[in-house]
Amino acid sequence: MLKVGSLWEDRDLVITDLHGGYFNPRYLEKLFRKIIAEVGLPPMPFHNLRHSAATLLLSMGVPLKVIQEILGHSNFAITANIYTDVLPIMQKEAMDKWDVEFKYDEQRDKQAE
């Protein structure tokens, strides 16, 4: 903003071009494709980041209702069924919590055999 001085267009936007104007989404898609190619990831739509963010938030223990609000979904089922995936580590953590809650002791079970 300071570098362009009077050329800055204050449109009260969150994401802007270099002069404060509307950001071209095609440029973002092009930049995204370039970045994922540089790091060796397979091509994917930019929108996949939204799904990944939802899954990461869920794996961090953020309640699904909060994730729904962050993503702006009006329907809870959209967030739960389309935008979040259950990761293997999440299943393991759930079973570990189950074991703690019900006092599962693997050593005790081995001794009983």
N, CA, C and O atoms as CSV, one atom per row, in Angstrom:
chain,resi,resn,atom,element,x,y,z
A,1,MET,N,N,0.830,-1.189,0.000
A,1,MET,CA,C,0.000,0.000,0.000
A,1,MET,C,C,0.873,1.250,0.000
A,1,MET,O,O,0.627,2.179,-0.770
A,2,LEU,N,N,1.880,1.277,0.851
A,2,LEU,CA,C,2.744,2.457,0.914
A,2,LEU,C,C,3.564,2.619,-0.358
A,2,LEU,O,O,3.848,3.743,-0.773
A,3,LYS,N,N,3.947,1.508,-0.981
A,3,LYS,CA,C,4.768,1.582,-2.178
A,3,LYS,C,C,4.025,2.178,-3.366
A,3,LYS,O,O,4.633,2.873,-4.180
A,4,VAL,N,N,2.733,1.924,-3.483
A,4,VAL,CA,C,1.980,2.424,-4.641
A,4,VAL,C,C,1.376,3.800,-4.371
A,4,VAL,O,O,0.926,4.470,-5.300
A,5,GLY,N,N,1.364,4.222,-3.118
A,5,GLY,CA,C,0.912,5.569,-2.762
A,5,GLY,C,C,-0.469,5.905,-3.279
A,5,GLY,O,O,-1.446,5.226,-2.962
A,6,SER,N,N,-0.545,6.970,-4.085
A,6,SER,CA,C,-1.842,7.452,-4.562
A,6,SER,C,C,-2.499,6.508,-5.563
A,6,SER,O,O,-3.678,6.670,-5.879
A,7,LEU,N,N,-1.757,5.529,-6.063
A,7,LEU,CA,C,-2.337,4.555,-6.991
A,7,LEU,C,C,-3.178,3.500,-6.268
A,7,LEU,O,O,-3.896,2.728,-6.904
A,8,TRP,N,N,-3.083,3.473,-4.931
A,8,TRP,CA,C,-3.832,2.480,-4.146
A,8,TRP,C,C,-5.327,2.739,-4.242
A,8,TRP,O,O,-5.778,3.866,-4.036
A,9,GLU,N,N,-6.100,1.702,-4.556
A,9,GLU,CA,C,-7.558,1.777,-4.626
A,9,GLU,C,C,-8.119,1.162,-3.348
A,9,GLU,O,O,-8.073,-0.056,-3.181
A,10,ASP,N,N,-8.640,1.972,-2.458
A,10,ASP,CA,C,-9.184,1.446,-1.211
A,10,ASP,C,C,-10.632,1.033,-1.428
A,10,ASP,O,O,-11.539,1.865,-1.440
A,11,ARG,N,N,-10.831,-0.276,-1.602
A,11,ARG,CA,C,-12.170,-0.817,-1.845
A,11,ARG,C,C,-12.650,-1.662,-0.667
A,11,ARG,O,O,-13.666,-2.351,-0.758
A,12,ASP,N,N,-11.913,-1.601,0.432
A,12,ASP,CA,C,-12.276,-2.341,1.640
A,12,ASP,C,C,-12.367,-3.845,1.379
A,12,ASP,O,O,-13.273,-4.521,1.867
A,13,LEU,N,N,-11.399,-4.357,0.593
A,13,LEU,CA,C,-11.359,-5.774,0.256
A,13,LEU,C,C,-10.385,-6.503,1.194
A,13,LEU,O,O,-9.447,-5.899,1.714
A,14,VAL,N,N,-10.614,-7.780,1.400
A,14,VAL,CA,C,-9.717,-8.581,2.233
A,14,VAL,C,C,-8.504,-9.020,1.420
A,14,VAL,O,O,-7.372,-8.910,1.889
A,15,ILE,N,N,-8.730,-9.510,0.217
A,15,ILE,CA,C,-7.650,-9.930,-0.676
A,15,ILE,C,C,-7.704,-9.031,-1.904
A,15,ILE,O,O,-8.747,-8.884,-2.541
A,16,THR,N,N,-6.563,-8.436,-2.220
A,16,THR,CA,C,-6.535,-7.474,-3.326
A,16,THR,C,C,-5.404,-7.780,-4.288
A,16,THR,O,O,-4.536,-8.610,-4.020
A,17,ASP,N,N,-5.439,-7.082,-5.421
A,17,ASP,CA,C,-4.276,-7.114,-6.299
A,17,ASP,C,C,-3.245,-6.141,-5.715
A,17,ASP,O,O,-3.432,-5.626,-4.613
A,18,LEU,N,N,-2.178,-5.896,-6.440
A,18,LEU,CA,C,-1.098,-5.056,-5.905
A,18,LEU,C,C,-1.481,-3.594,-5.701
A,18,LEU,O,O,-0.759,-2.848,-5.040
A,19,HIS,N,N,-2.607,-3.187,-6.263
A,19,HIS,CA,C,-3.030,-1.789,-6.126
A,19,HIS,C,C,-4.324,-1.629,-5.335
A,19,HIS,O,O,-4.921,-0.553,-5.329
A,20,GLY,N,N,-4.754,-2.687,-4.674
A,20,GLY,CA,C,-5.966,-2.604,-3.858
A,20,GLY,C,C,-7.234,-2.956,-4.606
A,20,GLY,O,O,-8.324,-2.923,-4.034
A,21,GLY,N,N,-7.103,-3.294,-5.885
A,21,GLY,CA,C,-8.267,-3.640,-6.693
A,21,GLY,C,C,-8.653,-5.103,-6.520
A,21,GLY,O,O,-8.106,-5.815,-5.678
A,22,TYR,N,N,-9.591,-5.523,-7.325
A,22,TYR,CA,C,-10.074,-6.896,-7.244
A,22,TYR,C,C,-8.986,-7.877,-7.674
A,22,TYR,O,O,-8.298,-7.664,-8.673
A,23,PHE,N,N,-8.846,-8.931,-6.919
A,23,PHE,CA,C,-7.851,-9.963,-7.168
A,23,PHE,C,C,-8.386,-10.929,-8.214
A,23,PHE,O,O,-9.535,-11.361,-8.132
A,24,ASN,N,N,-7.568,-11.268,-9.188
A,24,ASN,CA,C,-7.969,-12.188,-10.237
A,24,ASN,C,C,-7.810,-13.625,-9.729
A,24,ASN,O,O,-6.684,-14.064,-9.496
A,25,PRO,N,N,-8.902,-14.362,-9.553
A,25,PRO,CA,C,-8.791,-15.730,-9.030
A,25,PRO,C,C,-8.004,-16.666,-9.942
A,25,PRO,O,O,-7.437,-17.650,-9.468
A,26,ARG,N,N,-7.960,-16.380,-11.219
A,26,ARG,CA,C,-7.179,-17.221,-12.138
A,26,ARG,C,C,-5.685,-17.134,-11.819
A,26,ARG,O,O,-4.948,-18.108,-11.969
A,27,TYR,N,N,-5.256,-15.956,-11.379
A,27,TYR,CA,C,-3.849,-15.801,-10.999
A,27,TYR,C,C,-3.534,-16.682,-9.787
A,27,TYR,O,O,-2.480,-17.314,-9.736
A,28,LEU,N,N,-4.433,-16.722,-8.830
A,28,LEU,CA,C,-4.248,-17.552,-7.646
A,28,LEU,C,C,-4.182,-19.029,-8.024
A,28,LEU,O,O,-3.340,-19.765,-7.510
A,29,GLU,N,N,-5.061,-19.461,-8.914
A,29,GLU,CA,C,-5.046,-20.856,-9.374
A,29,GLU,C,C,-3.729,-21.183,-10.086
A,29,GLU,O,O,-3.160,-22.257,-9.889
A,30,LYS,N,N,-3.256,-20.256,-10.907
A,30,LYS,CA,C,-1.992,-20.451,-11.628
A,30,LYS,C,C,-0.831,-20.546,-10.632
A,30,LYS,O,O,0.030,-21.416,-10.760
A,31,LEU,N,N,-0.812,-19.665,-9.661
A,31,LEU,CA,C,0.230,-19.675,-8.645
A,31,LEU,C,C,0.176,-20.962,-7.814
A,31,LEU,O,O,1.214,-21.535,-7.484
A,32,PHE,N,N,-1.016,-21.404,-7.485
A,32,PHE,CA,C,-1.192,-22.637,-6.717
A,32,PHE,C,C,-0.652,-23.837,-7.502
A,32,PHE,O,O,0.067,-24.668,-6.949
A,33,ARG,N,N,-0.997,-23.926,-8.786
A,33,ARG,CA,C,-0.491,-25.025,-9.624
A,33,ARG,C,C,1.031,-25.029,-9.657
A,33,ARG,O,O,1.656,-26.088,-9.595
A,34,LYS,N,N,1.622,-23.853,-9.755
A,34,LYS,CA,C,3.074,-23.735,-9.803
A,34,LYS,C,C,3.696,-24.210,-8.481
A,34,LYS,O,O,4.680,-24.949,-8.492
A,35,ILE,N,N,3.138,-23.796,-7.370
A,35,ILE,CA,C,3.679,-24.165,-6.058
A,35,ILE,C,C,3.591,-25.668,-5.827
A,35,ILE,O,O,4.564,-26.282,-5.388
A,36,ILE,N,N,2.435,-26.270,-6.117
A,36,ILE,CA,C,2.322,-27.712,-5.851
A,36,ILE,C,C,3.211,-28.522,-6.787
A,36,ILE,O,O,3.687,-29.593,-6.411
A,37,ALA,N,N,3.440,-28.027,-7.994
A,37,ALA,CA,C,4.369,-28.714,-8.906
A,37,ALA,C,C,5.799,-28.625,-8.367
A,37,ALA,O,O,6.551,-29.597,-8.437
A,38,GLU,N,N,6.171,-27.466,-7.833
A,38,GLU,CA,C,7.529,-27.268,-7.307
A,38,GLU,C,C,7.822,-28.175,-6.115
A,38,GLU,O,O,8.958,-28.610,-5.928
A,39,VAL,N,N,6.811,-28.457,-5.317
A,39,VAL,CA,C,7.038,-29.308,-4.139
A,39,VAL,C,C,6.753,-30.781,-4.427
A,39,VAL,O,O,6.851,-31.621,-3.533
A,40,GLY,N,N,6.399,-31.094,-5.675
A,40,GLY,CA,C,6.240,-32.483,-6.085
A,40,GLY,C,C,4.889,-33.099,-5.782
A,40,GLY,O,O,4.765,-34.324,-5.765
A,41,LEU,N,N,3.880,-32.286,-5.544
A,41,LEU,CA,C,2.535,-32.822,-5.316
A,41,LEU,C,C,1.815,-32.991,-6.652
A,41,LEU,O,O,2.111,-32.288,-7.618
A,42,PRO,N,N,0.872,-33.924,-6.699
A,42,PRO,CA,C,0.112,-34.087,-7.945
A,42,PRO,C,C,-0.830,-32.901,-8.146
A,42,PRO,O,O,-1.220,-32.240,-7.184
A,43,PRO,N,N,-1.189,-32.638,-9.388
A,43,PRO,CA,C,-2.132,-31.547,-9.645
A,43,PRO,C,C,-3.437,-31.761,-8.880
A,43,PRO,O,O,-3.930,-32.884,-8.776
A,44,MET,N,N,-3.983,-30.684,-8.354
A,44,MET,CA,C,-5.255,-30.757,-7.633
A,44,MET,C,C,-5.938,-29.400,-7.693
A,44,MET,O,O,-5.273,-28.375,-7.844
A,45,PRO,N,N,-7.250,-29.388,-7.576
A,45,PRO,CA,C,-7.966,-28.108,-7.579
A,45,PRO,C,C,-7.656,-27.312,-6.311
A,45,PRO,O,O,-7.460,-27.890,-5.242
A,46,PHE,N,N,-7.614,-26.018,-6.433
A,46,PHE,CA,C,-7.378,-25.131,-5.296
A,46,PHE,C,C,-8.418,-25.372,-4.194
A,46,PHE,O,O,-8.119,-25.254,-3.006
A,47,HIS,N,N,-9.628,-25.707,-4.605
A,47,HIS,CA,C,-10.728,-25.937,-3.660
A,47,HIS,C,C,-10.416,-27.073,-2.684
A,47,HIS,O,O,-10.993,-27.126,-1.598
A,48,ASN,N,N,-9.510,-27.984,-3.058
A,48,ASN,CA,C,-9.142,-29.077,-2.158
A,48,ASN,C,C,-8.569,-28.567,-0.841
A,48,ASN,O,O,-8.650,-29.254,0.177
A,49,LEU,N,N,-7.994,-27.372,-0.854
A,49,LEU,CA,C,-7.465,-26.798,0.385
A,49,LEU,C,C,-8.569,-26.596,1.416
A,49,LEU,O,O,-8.329,-26.705,2.619
A,50,ARG,N,N,-9.756,-26.307,0.954
A,50,ARG,CA,C,-10.902,-26.117,1.848
A,50,ARG,C,C,-11.252,-27.431,2.550
A,50,ARG,O,O,-11.526,-27.451,3.750
A,51,HIS,N,N,-11.238,-28.517,1.791
A,51,HIS,CA,C,-11.497,-29.841,2.360
A,51,HIS,C,C,-10.386,-30.218,3.347
A,51,HIS,O,O,-10.655,-30.732,4.433
A,52,SER,N,N,-9.143,-29.957,2.954
A,52,SER,CA,C,-8.010,-30.272,3.830
A,52,SER,C,C,-8.080,-29.490,5.132
A,52,SER,O,O,-7.816,-30.030,6.206
A,53,ALA,N,N,-8.435,-28.219,5.032
A,53,ALA,CA,C,-8.546,-27.398,6.237
A,53,ALA,C,C,-9.609,-27.957,7.178
A,53,ALA,O,O,-9.402,-28.003,8.390
A,54,ALA,N,N,-10.730,-28.377,6.633
A,54,ALA,CA,C,-11.804,-28.938,7.456
A,54,ALA,C,C,-11.340,-30.209,8.164
A,54,ALA,O,O,-11.609,-30.399,9.350
A,55,THR,N,N,-10.644,-31.071,7.435
A,55,THR,CA,C,-10.150,-32.315,8.023
A,55,THR,C,C,-9.092,-32.040,9.083
A,55,THR,O,O,-9.090,-32.677,10.137
A,56,LEU,N,N,-8.193,-31.098,8.815
A,56,LEU,CA,C,-7.167,-30.756,9.814
A,56,LEU,C,C,-7.795,-30.178,11.079
A,56,LEU,O,O,-7.386,-30.520,12.188
A,57,LEU,N,N,-8.776,-29.311,10.916
A,57,LEU,CA,C,-9.461,-28.753,12.092
A,57,LEU,C,C,-10.117,-29.860,12.905
A,57,LEU,O,O,-10.045,-29.863,14.134
A,58,LEU,N,N,-10.756,-30.802,12.215
A,58,LEU,CA,C,-11.395,-31.918,12.907
A,58,LEU,C,C,-10.353,-32.751,13.657
A,58,LEU,O,O,-10.588,-33.159,14.794
A,59,SER,N,N,-9.200,-33.005,13.021
A,59,SER,CA,C,-8.153,-33.793,13.671
A,59,SER,C,C,-7.552,-33.068,14.864
A,59,SER,O,O,-6.980,-33.702,15.750
A,60,MET,N,N,-7.677,-31.738,14.896
A,60,MET,CA,C,-7.191,-30.943,16.025
A,60,MET,C,C,-8.197,-30.903,17.164
A,60,MET,O,O,-7.944,-30.301,18.207
A,61,GLY,N,N,-9.334,-31.545,16.957
A,61,GLY,CA,C,-10.345,-31.583,18.014
A,61,GLY,C,C,-11.342,-30.443,17.975
A,61,GLY,O,O,-12.120,-30.263,18.912
A,62,VAL,N,N,-11.325,-29.668,16.894
A,62,VAL,CA,C,-12.294,-28.579,16.764
A,62,VAL,C,C,-13.667,-29.194,16.527
A,62,VAL,O,O,-13.815,-30.042,15.647
A,63,PRO,N,N,-14.672,-28.786,17.290
A,63,PRO,CA,C,-16.011,-29.359,17.109
A,63,PRO,C,C,-16.538,-29.138,15.689
A,63,PRO,O,O,-16.308,-28.092,15.081
A,64,LEU,N,N,-17.237,-30.127,15.185
A,64,LEU,CA,C,-17.761,-30.080,13.819
A,64,LEU,C,C,-18.662,-28.866,13.597
A,64,LEU,O,O,-18.656,-28.283,12.513
A,65,LYS,N,N,-19.419,-28.490,14.590
A,65,LYS,CA,C,-20.300,-27.324,14.474
A,65,LYS,C,C,-19.479,-26.049,14.237
A,65,LYS,O,O,-19.890,-25.178,13.471
A,66,VAL,N,N,-18.332,-25.947,14.888
A,66,VAL,CA,C,-17.457,-24.781,14.701
A,66,VAL,C,C,-16.881,-24.793,13.289
A,66,VAL,O,O,-16.800,-23.752,12.638
A,67,ILE,N,N,-16.481,-25.974,12.819
A,67,ILE,CA,C,-15.951,-26.090,11.453
A,67,ILE,C,C,-17.026,-25.689,10.448
A,67,ILE,O,O,-16.741,-25.003,9.466
A,68,GLN,N,N,-18.246,-26.115,10.694
A,68,GLN,CA,C,-19.361,-25.739,9.814
A,68,GLN,C,C,-19.470,-24.219,9.726
A,68,GLN,O,O,-19.638,-23.671,8.636
A,69,GLU,N,N,-19.376,-23.540,10.865
A,69,GLU,CA,C,-19.495,-22.077,10.872
A,69,GLU,C,C,-18.310,-21.414,10.180
A,69,GLU,O,O,-18.481,-20.429,9.462
A,70,ILE,N,N,-17.101,-21.954,10.395
A,70,ILE,CA,C,-15.917,-21.393,9.739
A,70,ILE,C,C,-16.044,-21.485,8.223
A,70,ILE,O,O,-15.709,-20.545,7.503
A,71,LEU,N,N,-16.538,-22.642,7.741
A,71,LEU,CA,C,-16.683,-22.837,6.294
A,71,LEU,C,C,-17.906,-22.129,5.720
A,71,LEU,O,O,-18.027,-21.967,4.506
A,72,GLY,N,N,-18.808,-21.710,6.600
A,72,GLY,CA,C,-19.999,-20.984,6.150
A,72,GLY,C,C,-21.091,-21.868,5.589
A,72,GLY,O,O,-21.922,-21.403,4.808
A,73,HIS,N,N,-21.106,-23.145,5.973
A,73,HIS,CA,C,-22.156,-24.043,5.495
A,73,HIS,C,C,-23.431,-23.838,6.299
A,73,HIS,O,O,-23.391,-23.730,7.525
A,74,SER,N,N,-24.547,-23.786,5.612
A,74,SER,CA,C,-25.827,-23.661,6.297
A,74,SER,C,C,-26.313,-25.004,6.806
A,74,SER,O,O,-27.154,-25.069,7.702
A,75,ASN,N,N,-25.781,-26.076,6.233
A,75,ASN,CA,C,-26.224,-27.421,6.572
A,75,ASN,C,C,-25.073,-28.208,7.206
A,75,ASN,O,O,-24.008,-28.357,6.607
A,76,PHE,N,N,-25.298,-28.700,8.404
A,76,PHE,CA,C,-24.299,-29.475,9.141
A,76,PHE,C,C,-23.850,-30.696,8.352
A,76,PHE,O,O,-22.673,-31.055,8.388
A,77,ALA,N,N,-24.771,-31.337,7.641
A,77,ALA,CA,C,-24.463,-32.567,6.896
A,77,ALA,C,C,-23.445,-32.318,5.790
A,77,ALA,O,O,-22.640,-33.200,5.489
A,78,ILE,N,N,-23.464,-31.154,5.187
A,78,ILE,CA,C,-22.487,-30.842,4.135
A,78,ILE,C,C,-21.085,-30.878,4.724
A,78,ILE,O,O,-20.178,-31.476,4.143
A,79,THR,N,N,-20.906,-30.243,5.870
A,79,THR,CA,C,-19.594,-30.230,6.516
A,79,THR,C,C,-19.184,-31.640,6.908
A,79,THR,O,O,-18.055,-32.058,6.650
A,80,ALA,N,N,-20.097,-32.370,7.527
A,80,ALA,CA,C,-19.779,-33.698,8.047
A,80,ALA,C,C,-19.533,-34.715,6.936
A,80,ALA,O,O,-18.612,-35.526,7.036
A,81,ASN,N,N,-20.331,-34.683,5.898
A,81,ASN,CA,C,-20.286,-35.740,4.885
A,81,ASN,C,C,-19.413,-35.439,3.676
A,81,ASN,O,O,-18.940,-36.359,3.009
A,82,ILE,N,N,-19.195,-34.165,3.389
A,82,ILE,CA,C,-18.466,-33.816,2.175
A,82,ILE,C,C,-17.096,-33.214,2.478
A,82,ILE,O,O,-16.124,-33.510,1.783
A,83,TYR,N,N,-17.011,-32.380,3.497
A,83,TYR,CA,C,-15.792,-31.607,3.713
A,83,TYR,C,C,-14.801,-32.196,4.699
A,83,TYR,O,O,-13.656,-31.746,4.736
A,84,THR,N,N,-15.179,-33.166,5.489
A,84,THR,CA,C,-14.236,-33.728,6.447
A,84,THR,C,C,-14.027,-35.213,6.175
A,84,THR,O,O,-14.946,-35.928,5.778
A,85,ASP,N,N,-12.815,-35.646,6.396
A,85,ASP,CA,C,-12.463,-37.056,6.281
A,85,ASP,C,C,-11.915,-37.512,7.619
A,85,ASP,O,O,-11.343,-36.719,8.367
A,86,VAL,N,N,-12.089,-38.780,7.918
A,86,VAL,CA,C,-11.519,-39.341,9.131
A,86,VAL,C,C,-10.153,-39.909,8.759
A,86,VAL,O,O,-10.042,-40.787,7.904
A,87,LEU,N,N,-9.126,-39.397,9.411
A,87,LEU,CA,C,-7.774,-39.868,9.162
A,87,LEU,C,C,-7.480,-41.082,10.044
A,87,LEU,O,O,-8.043,-41.203,11.132
A,88,PRO,N,N,-6.605,-41.982,9.586
A,88,PRO,CA,C,-6.267,-43.152,10.398
A,88,PRO,C,C,-5.799,-42.793,11.809
A,88,PRO,O,O,-6.132,-43.488,12.769
A,89,ILE,N,N,-5.035,-41.721,11.935
A,89,ILE,CA,C,-4.551,-41.324,13.259
A,89,ILE,C,C,-5.712,-40.929,14.162
A,89,ILE,O,O,-5.644,-41.115,15.377
A,90,MET,N,N,-6.776,-40.387,13.579
A,90,MET,CA,C,-7.943,-39.997,14.368
A,90,MET,C,C,-8.630,-41.238,14.931
A,90,MET,O,O,-9.111,-41.226,16.064
A,91,GLN,N,N,-8.675,-42.311,14.138
A,91,GLN,CA,C,-9.267,-43.560,14.615
A,91,GLN,C,C,-8.427,-44.146,15.747
A,91,GLN,O,O,-8.965,-44.633,16.741
A,92,LYS,N,N,-7.104,-44.096,15.586
A,92,LYS,CA,C,-6.217,-44.619,16.627
A,92,LYS,C,C,-6.379,-43.826,17.920
A,92,LYS,O,O,-6.466,-44.407,19.001
A,93,GLU,N,N,-6.420,-42.503,17.809
A,93,GLU,CA,C,-6.589,-41.673,19.001
A,93,GLU,C,C,-7.913,-41.971,19.699
A,93,GLU,O,O,-7.983,-41.978,20.928
A,94,ALA,N,N,-8.948,-42.213,18.926
A,94,ALA,CA,C,-10.255,-42.546,19.514
A,94,ALA,C,C,-10.176,-43.848,20.287
A,94,ALA,O,O,-10.715,-43.946,21.390
A,95,MET,N,N,-9.511,-44.853,19.725
A,95,MET,CA,C,-9.398,-46.144,20.407
A,95,MET,C,C,-8.489,-46.055,21.634
A,95,MET,O,O,-8.725,-46.724,22.640
A,96,ASP,N,N,-7.443,-45.219,21.542
A,96,ASP,CA,C,-6.580,-45.007,22.712
A,96,ASP,C,C,-7.378,-44.376,23.857
A,96,ASP,O,O,-7.222,-44.767,25.014
A,97,LYS,N,N,-8.228,-43.404,23.533
A,97,LYS,CA,C,-9.074,-42.779,24.555
A,97,LYS,C,C,-10.053,-43.801,25.131
A,97,LYS,O,O,-10.325,-43.807,26.332
A,98,TRP,N,N,-10.574,-44.657,24.268
A,98,TRP,CA,C,-11.482,-45.723,24.703
A,98,TRP,C,C,-10.776,-46.637,25.713
A,98,TRP,O,O,-11.323,-46.969,26.764
A,99,ASP,N,N,-9.538,-47.033,25.362
A,99,ASP,CA,C,-8.763,-47.900,26.244
A,99,ASP,C,C,-8.532,-47.252,27.603
A,99,ASP,O,O,-8.651,-47.912,28.635
A,100,VAL,N,N,-8.206,-45.979,27.608
A,100,VAL,CA,C,-7.984,-45.268,28.872
A,100,VAL,C,C,-9.282,-45.207,29.670
A,100,VAL,O,O,-9.292,-45.462,30.874
A,101,GLU,N,N,-10.355,-44.873,29.002
A,101,GLU,CA,C,-11.650,-44.737,29.691
A,101,GLU,C,C,-12.097,-46.052,30.319
A,101,GLU,O,O,-12.629,-46.073,31.429
A,102,PHE,N,N,-11.877,-47.136,29.606
A,102,PHE,CA,C,-12.327,-48.432,30.107
A,102,PHE,C,C,-11.182,-49.250,30.708
A,102,PHE,O,O,-11.298,-50.454,30.936
A,103,LYS,N,N,-10.066,-48.545,30.957
A,103,LYS,CA,C,-8.923,-49.111,31.670
A,103,LYS,C,C,-8.408,-50.401,31.032
A,103,LYS,O,O,-8.128,-51.378,31.726
A,104,TYR,N,N,-8.289,-50.393,29.716
A,104,TYR,CA,C,-7.743,-51.551,29.000
A,104,TYR,C,C,-6.254,-51.632,29.288
A,104,TYR,O,O,-5.542,-50.637,29.146
A,105,ASP,N,N,-5.782,-52.780,29.684
A,105,ASP,CA,C,-4.384,-52.999,30.003
A,105,ASP,C,C,-3.879,-54.185,29.173
A,105,ASP,O,O,-4.191,-55.337,29.473
A,106,GLU,N,N,-3.100,-53.892,28.133
A,106,GLU,CA,C,-2.611,-54.929,27.233
A,106,GLU,C,C,-1.732,-55.933,27.981
A,106,GLU,O,O,-1.805,-57.135,27.726
A,107,GLN,N,N,-0.908,-55.443,28.895
A,107,GLN,CA,C,-0.037,-56.345,29.667
A,107,GLN,C,C,-0.860,-57.323,30.504
A,107,GLN,O,O,-0.537,-58.509,30.566
A,108,ARG,N,N,-1.913,-56.838,31.144
A,108,ARG,CA,C,-2.762,-57.685,31.968
A,108,ARG,C,C,-3.415,-58.781,31.116
A,108,ARG,O,O,-3.507,-59.935,31.535
A,109,ASP,N,N,-3.868,-58.401,29.911
A,109,ASP,CA,C,-4.509,-59.362,29.021
A,109,ASP,C,C,-3.510,-60.423,28.558
A,109,ASP,O,O,-3.881,-61.587,28.413
A,110,LYS,N,N,-2.247,-60.043,28.322
A,110,LYS,CA,C,-1.227,-61.015,27.907
A,110,LYS,C,C,-0.927,-61.995,29.041
A,110,LYS,O,O,-0.715,-63.184,28.802
A,111,GLN,N,N,-0.910,-61.491,30.271
A,111,GLN,CA,C,-0.634,-62.359,31.421
A,111,GLN,C,C,-1.766,-63.338,31.655
A,111,GLN,O,O,-1.532,-64.440,32.149
A,112,ALA,N,N,-2.986,-62.961,31.311
A,112,ALA,CA,C,-4.145,-63.812,31.521
A,112,ALA,C,C,-4.170,-64.981,30.544
A,112,ALA,O,O,-4.816,-65.997,30.798
A,113,GLU,N,N,-3.470,-64.835,29.436
A,113,GLU,CA,C,-3.469,-65.891,28.407
A,113,GLU,C,C,-2.699,-67.054,28.841
A,113,GLU,O,O,-2.593,-68.034,28.103
